[in-house]
Amino acid sequence: MIRRNKWVHVKVSGQERDDWNKKANAAGLSLADMIRLKMETSLVGRRSAPAHANKKRFVDPSLLAGLAKVGNNLNQIARWANRYKEVADAVEIIAHLVAFERVLRAFLNEFMTDRRAS
C-alpha cells in the first residue's frame, strides 16, 4: 500500500474540472486516480503494470483444446451457411446451432466438474 500524504495543487477552470470528473467517472476512477494514471502514462510512455500483472496465469490445455474444437465446429457451420445461402434452411441452421450449444454446454459442465473434483 502506497502512503500518499503529499498534495499537488493544480488550478483549472470550472469546465475543465467538470470534464475531468466526467472522464474519471466514465472510466470508473476517482479524479485523483485518473490524474495519477495519466501522469504515469505521459511520463513513461505507457502505464506501469500493476504488481499482479507479472504473475503467469495457468490455462488448462484440455480447456484450450476443447474450445478450439468448438470454435472449429462453429466456423464450419458459418461457412456452410454462407456458402449455401440461397438453399440454406433457417430451421436447419438453427438446429445445428442448438446442437452446437448443447455440445459446448456439455463440454463446459464436464470441464468444470473435473476441475472441482481435482
N, CA, C and O atoms as a GROMACS GRO file, in nm:
protein
  472
    1MET      N    1   0.084  -0.119   0.000
    1MET     CA    2   0.000   0.000   0.000
    1MET      C    3   0.088   0.124   0.000
    1MET      O    4   0.177   0.139   0.083
    2ILE      N    5   0.061   0.210  -0.094
    2ILE     CA    6   0.138   0.334  -0.104
    2ILE      C    7   0.075   0.438  -0.013
    2ILE      O    8  -0.045   0.463  -0.018
    3ARG      N    9   0.158   0.498   0.070
    3ARG     CA   10   0.107   0.602   0.159
    3ARG      C   11   0.118   0.736   0.086
    3ARG      O   12   0.228   0.781   0.052
    4ARG      N   13   0.005   0.796   0.063
    4ARG     CA   14   0.000   0.923  -0.009
    4ARG      C   15  -0.033   1.033   0.091
    4ARG      O   16  -0.147   1.047   0.135
    5ASN      N   17   0.069   1.110   0.124
    5ASN     CA   18   0.047   1.216   0.223
    5ASN      C   19   0.098   1.351   0.176
    5ASN      O   20   0.114   1.444   0.256
    6LYS      N   21   0.124   1.364   0.047
    6LYS     CA   22   0.169   1.491  -0.010
    6LYS      C   23   0.064   1.541  -0.108
    6LYS      O   24  -0.003   1.462  -0.175
    7TRP      N   25   0.050   1.671  -0.116
    7TRP     CA   26  -0.050   1.732  -0.203
    7TRP      C   27   0.015   1.791  -0.327
    7TRP      O   28   0.128   1.838  -0.322
    8VAL      N   29  -0.056   1.787  -0.438
    8VAL     CA   30  -0.019   1.857  -0.560
    8VAL      C   31  -0.139   1.945  -0.595
    8VAL      O   32  -0.251   1.896  -0.608
    9HIS      N   33  -0.114   2.072  -0.611
    9HIS     CA   34  -0.223   2.165  -0.639
    9HIS      C   35  -0.214   2.209  -0.785
    9HIS      O   36  -0.107   2.246  -0.834
   10VAL      N   37  -0.327   2.205  -0.853
   10VAL     CA   38  -0.334   2.247  -0.992
   10VAL      C   39  -0.458   2.334  -1.008
   10VAL      O   40  -0.567   2.294  -0.968
   11LYS      N   41  -0.441   2.452  -1.065
   11LYS     CA   42  -0.556   2.537  -1.090
   11LYS      C   43  -0.613   2.503  -1.227
   11LYS      O   44  -0.541   2.496  -1.326
   12VAL      N   45  -0.744   2.482  -1.229
   12VAL     CA   46  -0.814   2.453  -1.354
   12VAL      C   47  -0.943   2.536  -1.356
   12VAL      O   48  -0.987   2.587  -1.252
   13SER      N   49  -1.001   2.549  -1.472
   13SER     CA   50  -1.129   2.619  -1.482
   13SER      C   51  -1.239   2.525  -1.432
   13SER      O   52  -1.219   2.404  -1.418
   14GLY      N   53  -1.353   2.582  -1.405
   14GLY     CA   54  -1.468   2.500  -1.362
   14GLY      C   55  -1.506   2.399  -1.469
   14GLY      O   56  -1.540   2.285  -1.437
   15GLN      N   57  -1.499   2.440  -1.596
   15GLN     CA   58  -1.532   2.349  -1.707
   15GLN      C   59  -1.431   2.235  -1.715
   15GLN      O   60  -1.470   2.120  -1.736
   16GLU      N   61  -1.302   2.267  -1.699
   16GLU     CA   62  -1.200   2.161  -1.700
   16GLU      C   63  -1.224   2.061  -1.588
   16GLU      O   64  -1.218   1.940  -1.608
   17ARG      N   65  -1.251   2.113  -1.470
   17ARG     CA   66  -1.275   2.024  -1.355
   17ARG      C   67  -1.396   1.935  -1.382
   17ARG      O   68  -1.391   1.815  -1.353
   18ASP      N   69  -1.503   1.992  -1.436
   18ASP     CA   70  -1.622   1.912  -1.466
   18ASP      C   71  -1.591   1.806  -1.571
   18ASP      O   72  -1.634   1.691  -1.559
   19ASP      N   73  -1.517   1.845  -1.676
   19ASP     CA   74  -1.480   1.750  -1.781
   19ASP      C   75  -1.394   1.637  -1.724
   19ASP      O   76  -1.416   1.520  -1.756
   20TRP      N   77  -1.298   1.672  -1.641
   20TRP     CA   78  -1.210   1.569  -1.582
   20TRP      C   79  -1.290   1.474  -1.494
   20TRP      O   80  -1.270   1.352  -1.498
   21ASN      N   81  -1.381   1.530  -1.416
   21ASN     CA   82  -1.464   1.445  -1.330
   21ASN      C   83  -1.550   1.350  -1.413
   21ASN      O   84  -1.565   1.233  -1.378
   22LYS      N   85  -1.607   1.400  -1.523
   22LYS     CA   86  -1.688   1.315  -1.610
   22LYS      C   87  -1.605   1.203  -1.670
   22LYS      O   88  -1.648   1.088  -1.674
   23LYS      N   89  -1.485   1.235  -1.716
   23LYS     CA   90  -1.396   1.134  -1.775
   23LYS      C   91  -1.357   1.030  -1.669
   23LYS      O   92  -1.356   0.910  -1.698
   24ALA      N   93  -1.327   1.075  -1.551
   24ALA     CA   94  -1.289   0.982  -1.444
   24ALA      C   95  -1.406   0.890  -1.409
   24ALA      O   96  -1.387   0.769  -1.395
   25ASN      N   97  -1.524   0.947  -1.396
   25ASN     CA   98  -1.643   0.866  -1.365
   25ASN      C   99  -1.672   0.766  -1.475
   25ASN      O  100  -1.706   0.651  -1.447
   26ALA      N  101  -1.658   0.809  -1.600
   26ALA     CA  102  -1.683   0.719  -1.712
   26ALA      C  103  -1.586   0.602  -1.711
   26ALA      O  104  -1.620   0.492  -1.754
   27ALA      N  105  -1.463   0.626  -1.662
   27ALA     CA  106  -1.362   0.520  -1.656
   27ALA      C  107  -1.372   0.440  -1.527
   27ALA      O  108  -1.298   0.344  -1.508
   28GLY      N  109  -1.463   0.479  -1.438
   28GLY     CA  110  -1.477   0.409  -1.311
   28GLY      C  111  -1.363   0.441  -1.215
   28GLY      O  112  -1.327   0.359  -1.131
   29LEU      N  113  -1.307   0.560  -1.228
   29LEU     CA  114  -1.194   0.600  -1.144
   29LEU      C  115  -1.229   0.726  -1.066
   29LEU      O  116  -1.319   0.801  -1.102
   30SER      N  117  -1.156   0.746  -0.958
   30SER     CA  118  -1.165   0.875  -0.891
   30SER      C  119  -1.083   0.973  -0.974
   30SER      O  120  -1.000   0.933  -1.055
   31LEU      N  121  -1.107   1.101  -0.954
   31LEU     CA  122  -1.031   1.201  -1.028
   31LEU      C  123  -0.882   1.188  -0.996
   31LEU      O  124  -0.798   1.199  -1.085
   32ALA      N  125  -0.850   1.166  -0.870
   32ALA     CA  126  -0.709   1.152  -0.831
   32ALA      C  127  -0.644   1.032  -0.900
   32ALA      O  128  -0.532   1.042  -0.949
   33ASP      N  129  -0.715   0.919  -0.905
   33ASP     CA  130  -0.660   0.801  -0.971
   33ASP      C  131  -0.642   0.824  -1.121
   33ASP      O  132  -0.544   0.779  -1.180
   34MET      N  133  -0.738   0.895  -1.183
   34MET     CA  134  -0.726   0.922  -1.325
   34MET      C  135  -0.604   1.011  -1.352
   34MET      O  136  -0.531   0.988  -1.448
   35ILE      N  137  -0.584   1.110  -1.270
   35ILE     CA  138  -0.470   1.200  -1.288
   35ILE      C  139  -0.340   1.123  -1.270
   35ILE      O  140  -0.246   1.140  -1.348
   36ARG      N  141  -0.333   1.038  -1.167
   36ARG     CA  142  -0.212   0.956  -1.147
   36ARG      C  143  -0.185   0.868  -1.268
   36ARG      O  144  -0.072   0.858  -1.315
   37LEU      N  145  -0.290   0.805  -1.319
   37LEU     CA  146  -0.277   0.717  -1.435
   37LEU      C  147  -0.228   0.795  -1.556
   37LEU      O  148  -0.139   0.750  -1.628
   38LYS      N  149  -0.287   0.911  -1.579
   38LYS     CA  150  -0.246   0.993  -1.693
   38LYS      C  151  -0.102   1.040  -1.678
   38LYS      O  152  -0.028   1.044  -1.777
   39MET      N  153  -0.061   1.075  -1.558
   39MET     CA  154   0.077   1.120  -1.537
   39MET      C  155   0.174   1.005  -1.559
   39MET      O  156   0.279   1.025  -1.620
   40GLU      N  157   0.143   0.887  -1.511
   40GLU     CA  158   0.229   0.771  -1.535
   40GLU      C  159   0.242   0.746  -1.684
   40GLU      O  160   0.351   0.719  -1.734
   41THR      N  161   0.132   0.754  -1.755
   41THR     CA  162   0.131   0.729  -1.899
   41THR      C  163   0.213   0.833  -1.972
   41THR      O  164   0.291   0.800  -2.061
   42SER      N  165   0.196   0.959  -1.935
   42SER     CA  166   0.267   1.064  -2.008
   42SER      C  167   0.416   1.063  -1.977
   42SER      O  168   0.496   1.100  -2.063
   43LEU      N  169   0.454   1.021  -1.859
   43LEU     CA  170   0.596   1.022  -1.823
   43LEU      C  171   0.672   0.901  -1.875
   43LEU      O  172   0.788   0.913  -1.913
   44VAL      N  173   0.608   0.788  -1.878
   44VAL     CA  174   0.677   0.666  -1.914
   44VAL      C  175   0.644   0.623  -2.057
   44VAL      O  176   0.713   0.538  -2.113
   45GLY      N  177   0.542   0.679  -2.114
   45GLY     CA  178   0.503   0.637  -2.247
   45GLY      C  179   0.397   0.529  -2.244
   45GLY      O  180   0.330   0.504  -2.344
   46ARG      N  181   0.383   0.466  -2.132
   46ARG     CA  182   0.279   0.365  -2.114
   46ARG      C  183   0.257   0.345  -1.965
   46ARG      O  184   0.342   0.377  -1.882
   47ARG      N  185   0.143   0.292  -1.935
   47ARG     CA  186   0.105   0.272  -1.796
   47ARG      C  187   0.191   0.164  -1.733
   47ARG      O  188   0.214   0.059  -1.794
   48SER      N  189   0.236   0.188  -1.614
   48SER     CA  190   0.310   0.085  -1.541
   48SER      C  191   0.218  -0.030  -1.510
   48SER      O  192   0.102  -0.010  -1.472
   49ALA      N  193   0.267  -0.150  -1.526
   49ALA     CA  194   0.185  -0.269  -1.499
   49ALA      C  195   0.166  -0.285  -1.349
   49ALA      O  196   0.260  -0.264  -1.273
   50PRO      N  197   0.044  -0.321  -1.306
   50PRO     CA  198   0.023  -0.347  -1.164
   50PRO      C  199   0.109  -0.465  -1.119
   50PRO      O  200   0.148  -0.548  -1.201
   51ALA      N  201   0.136  -0.473  -0.991
   51ALA     CA  202   0.223  -0.579  -0.938
   51ALA      C  203   0.172  -0.717  -0.974
   51ALA      O  204   0.252  -0.806  -1.002
   52HIS      N  205   0.041  -0.738  -0.974
   52HIS     CA  206  -0.015  -0.870  -1.002
   52HIS      C  207  -0.010  -0.906  -1.150
   52HIS      O  208  -0.035  -1.021  -1.186
   53ALA      N  209   0.022  -0.809  -1.238
   53ALA     CA  210   0.021  -0.836  -1.382
   53ALA      C  211   0.136  -0.926  -1.426
   53ALA      O  212   0.128  -0.989  -1.531
   54ASN      N  213   0.242  -0.933  -1.345
   54ASN     CA  214   0.357  -1.014  -1.382
   54ASN      C  215   0.336  -1.162  -1.353
   54ASN      O  216   0.416  -1.246  -1.397
   55LYS      N  217   0.233  -1.196  -1.281
   55LYS     CA  218   0.208  -1.335  -1.248
   55LYS      C  219   0.157  -1.409  -1.371
   55LYS      O  220   0.071  -1.359  -1.443
   56LYS      N  221   0.211  -1.526  -1.395
   56LYS     CA  222   0.166  -1.608  -1.507
   56LYS      C  223   0.035  -1.674  -1.470
   56LYS      O  224   0.016  -1.720  -1.357
   57ARG      N  225  -0.056  -1.677  -1.566
   57ARG     CA  226  -0.185  -1.741  -1.542
   57ARG      C  227  -0.186  -1.875  -1.612
   57ARG      O  228  -0.147  -1.886  -1.729
   58PHE      N  229  -0.230  -1.977  -1.542
   58PHE     CA  230  -0.235  -2.111  -1.597
   58PHE      C  231  -0.372  -2.134  -1.660
   58PHE      O  232  -0.475  -2.109  -1.598
   59VAL      N  233  -0.372  -2.181  -1.783
   59VAL     CA  234  -0.495  -2.220  -1.850
   59VAL      C  235  -0.482  -2.366  -1.885
   59VAL      O  236  -0.386  -2.408  -1.949
   60ASP      N  237  -0.579  -2.443  -1.843
   60ASP     CA  238  -0.576  -2.587  -1.865
   60ASP      C  239  -0.570  -2.617  -2.014
   60ASP      O  240  -0.657  -2.572  -2.089
   61PRO      N  241  -0.470  -2.693  -2.060
   61PRO     CA  242  -0.458  -2.725  -2.203
   61PRO      C  243  -0.580  -2.798  -2.258
   61PRO      O  244  -0.615  -2.780  -2.375
   62SER      N  245  -0.645  -2.881  -2.176
   62SER     CA  246  -0.763  -2.952  -2.225
   62SER      C  247  -0.878  -2.854  -2.252
   62SER      O  248  -0.958  -2.875  -2.343
   63LEU      N  249  -0.886  -2.748  -2.174
   63LEU     CA  250  -0.988  -2.645  -2.199
   63LEU      C  251  -0.959  -2.576  -2.331
   63LEU      O  252  -1.049  -2.556  -2.412
   64LEU      N  253  -0.834  -2.539  -2.353
   64LEU     CA  254  -0.798  -2.472  -2.478
   64LEU      C  255  -0.824  -2.562  -2.599
   64LEU      O  256  -0.874  -2.516  -2.701
   65ALA      N  257  -0.789  -2.690  -2.586
   65ALA     CA  258  -0.811  -2.783  -2.697
   65ALA      C  259  -0.961  -2.799  -2.725
   65ALA      O  260  -1.003  -2.799  -2.840
   66GLY      N  261  -1.039  -2.812  -2.619
   66GLY     CA  262  -1.183  -2.826  -2.636
   66GLY      C  263  -1.246  -2.704  -2.697
   66GLY      O  264  -1.332  -2.714  -2.784
   67LEU      N  265  -1.203  -2.588  -2.652
   67LEU     CA  266  -1.257  -2.463  -2.708
   67LEU      C  267  -1.216  -2.447  -2.854
   67LEU      O  268  -1.293  -2.394  -2.934
   68ALA      N  269  -1.097  -2.491  -2.889
   68ALA     CA  270  -1.053  -2.485  -3.029
   68ALA      C  271  -1.142  -2.574  -3.116
   68ALA      O  272  -1.178  -2.534  -3.227
   69LYS      N  273  -1.178  -2.692  -3.067
   69LYS     CA  274  -1.266  -2.782  -3.143
   69LYS      C  275  -1.404  -2.719  -3.160
   69LYS      O  276  -1.463  -2.724  -3.268
   70VAL      N  277  -1.454  -2.660  -3.053
   70VAL     CA  278  -1.586  -2.596  -3.058
   70VAL      C  279  -1.583  -2.481  -3.158
   70VAL      O  280  -1.676  -2.466  -3.238
   71GLY      N  281  -1.478  -2.400  -3.154
   71GLY     CA  282  -1.465  -2.289  -3.247
   71GLY      C  283  -1.458  -2.338  -3.391
   71GLY      O  284  -1.514  -2.276  -3.482
   72ASN      N  285  -1.388  -2.448  -3.413
   72ASN     CA  286  -1.379  -2.506  -3.546
   72ASN      C  287  -1.517  -2.550  -3.595
   72ASN      O  288  -1.553  -2.526  -3.710
   73ASN      N  289  -1.594  -2.614  -3.509
   73ASN     CA  290  -1.728  -2.658  -3.547
   73ASN      C  291  -1.818  -2.538  -3.580
   73ASN      O  292  -1.892  -2.540  -3.678
   74LEU      N  293  -1.810  -2.435  -3.500
   74LEU     CA  294  -1.890  -2.316  -3.526
   74LEU      C  295  -1.850  -2.251  -3.658
   74LEU      O  296  -1.935  -2.205  -3.734
   75ASN      N  297  -1.720  -2.248  -3.686
   75ASN     CA  298  -1.671  -2.193  -3.811
   75ASN      C  299  -1.723  -2.274  -3.930
   75ASN      O  300  -1.757  -2.216  -4.033
   76GLN      N  301  -1.728  -2.405  -3.918
   76GLN     CA  302  -1.780  -2.489  -4.025
   76GLN      C  303  -1.928  -2.462  -4.051
   76GLN      O  304  -1.972  -2.457  -4.166
   77ILE      N  305  -2.006  -2.444  -3.944
   77ILE     CA  306  -2.148  -2.411  -3.961
   77ILE      C  307  -2.163  -2.277  -4.031
   77ILE      O  308  -2.245  -2.263  -4.123
   78ALA      N  309  -2.085  -2.178  -3.990
   78ALA     CA  310  -2.093  -2.046  -4.052
   78ALA      C  311  -2.052  -2.052  -4.199
   78ALA      O  312  -2.115  -1.991  -4.284
   79ARG      N  313  -1.946  -2.126  -4.229
   79ARG     CA  314  -1.901  -2.139  -4.367
   79ARG      C  315  -2.009  -2.204  -4.453
   79ARG      O  316  -2.036  -2.160  -4.565
   80TRP      N  317  -2.070  -2.309  -4.401
   80TRP     CA  318  -2.177  -2.379  -4.474
   80TRP      C  319  -2.295  -2.285  -4.500
   80TRP      O  320  -2.348  -2.279  -4.611
   81ALA      N  321  -2.335  -2.211  -4.395
   81ALA     CA  322  -2.449  -2.120  -4.408
   81ALA      C  323  -2.420  -2.010  -4.510
   81ALA      O  324  -2.509  -1.970  -4.586
   82ASN      N  325  -2.296  -1.960  -4.512
   82ASN     CA  326  -2.261  -1.855  -4.609
   82ASN      C  327  -2.250  -1.910  -4.751
   82ASN      O  328  -2.285  -1.841  -4.847
   83ARG      N  329  -2.203  -2.032  -4.766
   83ARG     CA  330  -2.187  -2.090  -4.898
   83ARG      C  331  -2.321  -2.124  -4.962
   83ARG      O  332  -2.340  -2.104  -5.082
   84TYR      N  333  -2.412  -2.174  -4.881
   84TYR     CA  334  -2.541  -2.220  -4.935
   84TYR      C  335  -2.656  -2.129  -4.891
   84TYR      O  336  -2.762  -2.177  -4.851
   85LYS      N  337  -2.634  -1.998  -4.897
   85LYS     CA  338  -2.734  -1.901  -4.852
   85LYS      C  339  -2.870  -1.920  -4.920
   85LYS      O  340  -2.974  -1.916  -4.856
   86GLU      N  341  -2.865  -1.942  -5.049
   86GLU     CA  342  -2.990  -1.949  -5.125
   86GLU      C  343  -3.073  -2.070  -5.085
   86GLU      O  344  -3.196  -2.063  -5.081
   87VAL      N  345  -3.007  -2.181  -5.057
   87VAL     CA  346  -3.081  -2.304  -5.027
   87VAL      C  347  -3.080  -2.338  -4.877
   87VAL      O  348  -3.145  -2.432  -4.833
   88ALA      N  349  -3.004  -2.260  -4.802
   88ALA     CA  350  -2.994  -2.288  -4.659
   88ALA      C  351  -3.129  -2.265  -4.592
   88ALA      O  352  -3.192  -2.161  -4.611
   89ASP      N  353  -3.170  -2.361  -4.517
   89ASP     CA  354  -3.296  -2.353  -4.444
   89ASP      C  355  -3.265  -2.300  -4.304
   89ASP      O  356  -3.185  -2.358  -4.232
   90ALA      N  357  -3.329  -2.190  -4.268
   90ALA     CA  358  -3.303  -2.128  -4.138
   90ALA      C  359  -3.327  -2.226  -4.025
   90ALA      O  360  -3.253  -2.226  -3.926
   91VAL      N  361  -3.428  -2.310  -4.037
   91VAL     CA  362  -3.458  -2.407  -3.932
   91VAL      C  363  -3.343  -2.507  -3.917
   91VAL      O  364  -3.306  -2.545  -3.806
   92GLU      N  365  -3.287  -2.548  -4.030
   92GLU     CA  366  -3.175  -2.643  -4.026
   92GLU      C  367  -3.052  -2.579  -3.961
   92GLU      O  368  -2.983  -2.644  -3.882
   93ILE      N  369  -3.026  -2.454  -3.994
   93ILE     CA  370  -2.912  -2.384  -3.935
   93ILE      C  371  -2.932  -2.369  -3.785
   93ILE      O  372  -2.840  -2.391  -3.707
   94ILE      N  373  -3.052  -2.330  -3.746
   94ILE     CA  374  -3.081  -2.315  -3.603
   94ILE      C  375  -3.066  -2.448  -3.532
   94ILE      O  376  -3.015  -2.453  -3.420
   95ALA      N  377  -3.110  -2.556  -3.594
   95ALA     CA  378  -3.096  -2.689  -3.533
   95ALA      C  379  -2.949  -2.722  -3.511
   95ALA      O  380  -2.912  -2.777  -3.407
   96HIS      N  381  -2.864  -2.688  -3.608
   96HIS     CA  382  -2.720  -2.712  -3.592
   96HIS      C  383  -2.663  -2.626  -3.480
   96HIS      O  384  -2.579  -2.672  -3.402
   97LEU      N  385  -2.707  -2.503  -3.472
   97LEU     CA  386  -2.657  -2.415  -3.366
   97LEU      C  387  -2.703  -2.461  -3.228
   97LEU      O  388  -2.627  -2.451  -3.131
   98VAL      N  389  -2.826  -2.512  -3.219
   98VAL     CA  390  -2.874  -2.565  -3.092
   98VAL      C  391  -2.791  -2.688  -3.052
   98VAL      O  392  -2.753  -2.703  -2.936
   99ALA      N  393  -2.762  -2.774  -3.149
   99ALA     CA  394  -2.678  -2.891  -3.122
   99ALA      C  395  -2.539  -2.846  -3.079
   99ALA      O  396  -2.480  -2.903  -2.988
  100PHE      N  397  -2.490  -2.745  -3.145
  100PHE     CA  398  -2.359  -2.689  -3.110
  100PHE      C  399  -2.360  -2.637  -2.966
  100PHE      O  400  -2.265  -2.660  -2.891
  101GLU      N  401  -2.465  -2.567  -2.930
  101GLU     CA  402  -2.476  -2.513  -2.794
  101GLU      C  403  -2.479  -2.626  -2.692
  101GLU      O  404  -2.416  -2.615  -2.587
  102ARG      N  405  -2.550  -2.734  -2.721
  102ARG     CA  406  -2.556  -2.848  -2.629
  102ARG      C  407  -2.418  -2.909  -2.609
  102ARG      O  408  -2.380  -2.941  -2.496
  103VAL      N  409  -2.343  -2.924  -2.717
  103VAL     CA  410  -2.208  -2.980  -2.707
  103VAL      C  411  -2.119  -2.888  -2.625
  103VAL      O  412  -2.042  -2.935  -2.540
  104LEU      N  413  -2.130  -2.760  -2.648
  104LEU     CA  414  -2.049  -2.664  -2.573
  104LEU      C  415  -2.084  -2.667  -2.424
  104LEU      O  416  -1.995  -2.668  -2.339
  105ARG      N  417  -2.213  -2.669  -2.393
  105ARG     CA  418  -2.254  -2.675  -2.252
  105ARG      C  419  -2.207  -2.804  -2.185
  105ARG      O  420  -2.160  -2.802  -2.072
  106ALA      N  421  -2.219  -2.916  -2.256
  106ALA     CA  422  -2.174  -3.044  -2.201
  106ALA      C  423  -2.024  -3.041  -2.175
  106ALA      O  424  -1.976  -3.088  -2.072
  107PHE      N  425  -1.950  -2.986  -2.271
  107PHE     CA  426  -1.805  -2.976  -2.254
  107PHE      C  427  -1.770  -2.891  -2.133
  107PHE      O  428  -1.688  -2.931  -2.050
  108LEU      N  429  -1.832  -2.774  -2.122
  108LEU     CA  430  -1.801  -2.686  -2.010
  108LEU      C  431  -1.844  -2.747  -1.877
  108LEU      O  432  -1.772  -2.734  -1.778
  109ASN      N  433  -1.960  -2.813  -1.874
  109ASN     CA  434  -2.003  -2.880  -1.750
  109ASN      C  435  -1.905  -2.990  -1.710
  109ASN      O  436  -1.870  -3.003  -1.593
  110GLU      N  437  -1.862  -3.068  -1.808
  110GLU     CA  438  -1.766  -3.175  -1.780
  110GLU      C  439  -1.634  -3.117  -1.731
  110GLU      O  440  -1.574  -3.167  -1.636
  111PHE      N  441  -1.590  -3.011  -1.797
  111PHE     CA  442  -1.464  -2.949  -1.758
  111PHE      C  443  -1.473  -2.894  -1.616
  111PHE      O  444  -1.382  -2.915  -1.535
  112MET      N  445  -1.582  -2.823  -1.586
  112MET     CA  446  -1.597  -2.766  -1.452
  112MET      C  447  -1.610  -2.874  -1.346
  112MET      O  448  -1.559  -2.857  -1.235
  113THR      N  449  -1.678  -2.984  -1.378
  113THR     CA  450  -1.692  -3.095  -1.284
  113THR      C  451  -1.556  -3.157  -1.256
  113THR      O  452  -1.521  -3.185  -1.141
  114ASP      N  453  -1.478  -3.180  -1.362
  114ASP     CA  454  -1.344  -3.236  -1.346
  114ASP      C  455  -1.256  -3.143  -1.263
  114ASP      O  456  -1.177  -3.188  -1.179
  115ARG      N  457  -1.269  -3.015  -1.287
  115ARG     CA  458  -1.187  -2.917  -1.217
  115ARG      C  459  -1.221  -2.912  -1.068
  115ARG      O  460  -1.132  -2.899  -0.983
  116ARG      N  461  -1.350  -2.923  -1.037
  116ARG     CA  462  -1.392  -2.922  -0.895
  116ARG      C  463  -1.344  -3.047  -0.824
  116ARG      O  464  -1.311  -3.043  -0.705
  117ALA      N  465  -1.341  -3.159  -0.896
  117ALA     CA  466  -1.302  -3.286  -0.836
  117ALA      C  467  -1.153  -3.287  -0.802
  117ALA      O  468  -1.111  -3.356  -0.708
  118SER      N  469  -1.073  -3.211  -0.878
  118SER     CA  470  -0.929  -3.215  -0.852
  118SER      C  471  -0.884  -3.109  -0.759
  118SER      O  472  -0.765  -3.100  -0.728
   0.00000   0.00000   0.00000
